[in-house]
Every structure is written in structure tokens, then in C-alpha cells.
């Protein structure tokens, strides 16, 4: 069984990663609104891809039992 501590640490790290990325996306969106620069759209797209990858990696880690492995160390 996975300990609550391992799950809590995993969720906090994931939350931190996602929050950082979403703040960056909001920054690009604000700049885009203010300056109408198409380069900011590329930044938003890049960050959304990064966010999707991070979520996919987290789901895969859970599916592959990596949290279980962490709790045994």
C-alpha cells in the first residue's frame, strides 16, 4: 500500500509544476492581449504542450506503480 506521505508529496510536486506552467501561460496571454504579438501564441502553445506532457507523465507514473516503488524506499 502506498503511504499517505508519498501520495501527498507526489500531489504537491505535481501541483507546483502545473501552477508554475499555468502562471506562465497567463503571462503570455496578458502580453498577447496588450501587445498583440504572434510570438506569444507560440509561447502559449509550447507551455500547453509542456503541461500536457507533465500530466501524461504523472498519470503514467501512477499507472506503472512508481508511487508504490517510492513508498518502499
Kinemage of the C-alpha trace (Angstrom):
@kinemage 1
@onewidth
@group {chain A} dominant
@subgroup {mainchain}
@vectorlist {calphas} color= white
{ca unk a 1} P 0.000 0.000 0.000
{ca unk a 2} L 1.204 3.495 -0.852
{ca unk a 3} L 1.691 5.732 2.159
{ca unk a 4} L -0.194 8.983 2.517
{ca unk a 5} L 3.142 10.790 2.705
{ca unk a 6} L 4.232 9.505 -0.724
{ca unk a 7} L 0.896 10.427 -2.285
{ca unk a 8} L 0.953 13.846 -0.628
{ca unk a 9} L 4.486 14.582 -1.844
{ca unk a 10} L 3.573 13.467 -5.362
{ca unk a 11} L 0.441 15.645 -5.465
{ca unk a 12} L 2.275 18.674 -4.054
{ca unk a 13} L 5.047 18.358 -6.643
{ca unk a 14} L 2.552 17.931 -9.474
{ca unk a 15} L 0.526 20.899 -8.211
{ca unk a 16} L 3.672 23.044 -8.043
{ca unk a 17} L 4.651 22.098 -11.613
{ca unk a 18} L 1.190 22.742 -13.014
{ca unk a 19} L 0.772 26.034 -11.149
{ca unk a 20} L 4.088 27.334 -12.483
{ca unk a 21} L 3.178 26.443 -16.043
{ca unk a 22} L -0.322 27.934 -15.832
{ca unk a 23} L 1.096 31.187 -14.404
{ca unk a 24} L 3.448 31.377 -17.389
{ca unk a 25} L 0.548 30.766 -19.779
{ca unk a 26} L -1.407 33.585 -18.147
{ca unk a 27} L 1.613 35.870 -18.502
{ca unk a 28} L 1.833 35.134 -22.224
{ca unk a 29} L -1.925 35.654 -22.607
{ca unk a 30} L -1.681 39.041 -20.897
{ca unk a 31} L 1.232 40.091 -23.109
{ca unk a 32} L -0.616 38.886 -26.178
{ca unk a 33} L -3.656 40.923 -25.191
{ca unk a 34} L -1.576 44.035 -24.547
{ca unk a 35} L 0.871 43.809 -27.451
{ca unk a 36} L -0.852 41.543 -29.999
{ca unk a 37} L 2.436 39.775 -30.781
{ca unk a 38} L 2.007 36.404 -32.544
{ca unk a 39} L 5.195 35.104 -30.892
{ca unk a 40} L 3.305 34.958 -27.621
{ca unk a 41} L 0.919 32.423 -29.176
{ca unk a 42} L 3.910 30.174 -29.787
{ca unk a 43} L 4.866 30.538 -26.127
{ca unk a 44} L 1.358 29.623 -25.025
{ca unk a 45} L 1.316 26.576 -27.312
{ca unk a 46} L 4.737 25.476 -26.026
{ca unk a 47} L 3.625 25.743 -22.412
{ca unk a 48} L 0.358 23.905 -23.047
{ca unk a 49} L 2.340 21.072 -24.630
{ca unk a 50} L 4.657 21.062 -21.587
{ca unk a 51} L 1.660 20.953 -19.255
{ca unk a 52} L 0.062 18.101 -21.176
{ca unk a 53} L 3.342 16.158 -21.086
{ca unk a 54} L 3.714 16.670 -17.330
{ca unk a 55} L 0.178 15.433 -16.694
{ca unk a 56} L 0.717 12.454 -19.019
{ca unk a 57} L 3.970 11.594 -17.216
{ca unk a 58} L 2.215 11.783 -13.845
{ca unk a 59} L -0.599 9.502 -14.957
{ca unk a 60} L 1.901 7.046 -16.409
{ca unk a 61} L 3.899 7.081 -13.167
{ca unk a 62} L 0.791 6.151 -11.223
{ca unk a 63} L -0.236 3.503 -13.772
{ca unk a 64} L 3.254 1.959 -13.735
{ca unk a 65} L 3.326 1.755 -9.955
{ca unk a 66} L 6.120 4.246 -9.490
{ca unk a 67} L 4.419 5.683 -6.435
{ca unk a 68} L 4.450 2.213 -4.917
{ca unk a 69} L 8.180 1.985 -5.609
{ca unk a 70} L 8.768 5.334 -3.877
{ca unk a 71} L 6.927 4.169 -0.780
{ca unk a 72} L 9.196 1.119 -0.446
{ca unk a 73} L 12.467 3.108 -0.390
